[in-house]
Amino acid sequence: MLAVMVVLAGCSSSPPPLKWNLNTSVQGQIPDLAFHLVDGRNQALTAGDFHGKVVMLYFGYTHCPDVCPLTMTDMHVALTKLGPLAKDVRILFVTVDPARDTPAVLHKYVKSFDKRAIGLTGSEQQIKALAGRYHESFSRGPSDGQGGYEVNHSAAIYIFDGKGRARLLATPADSPASVAHDLRQLIEQEHA
């Protein structure tokens, strides 16, 4: 009987467990991908528009002096390392500064990093609700006296599989190679 069980277990169709390079699996710990925002061309988009794509969700703003450009560059490098598989991934950059980040500004900004990146905006209430959904925090800093200001924000990258399920959490400290490794596993799992 034991021999039969071993043989049947070997015939199981479930894939082997994934070995993540990123240390933070969030599967079952944060909500699935869900939003109603507009993109850089002022078109309404929802999470359903990205069904079948692995999504890297990042909250930032175009006037960010350091973390956002570095993170966007690292996400681009991770996609470059994927080669042709990158067609199955989208970067969603949600602004935390909707007052300055108009759809046109967002579109130009994200496309300067990667053609697969999509800038998303909405009302301040919509963005606060989405940020709250993923325990993301942000706050506007004091004015510099010339109308400029910084926005303090978290720097997590939320990674969702092609069904919109939250799978991983990356940070700017994670290497593009580690992110690419885990994205590849998610893509290959989707196609298995």
Summary of the structure (lengths in Angstrom):
residues: 192
radius of gyration: 18.5
end to end distance: 30.2
largest distance: 78.7
contacts: 579
relative contact order: 0.23
helix: 36%
strand: 22%
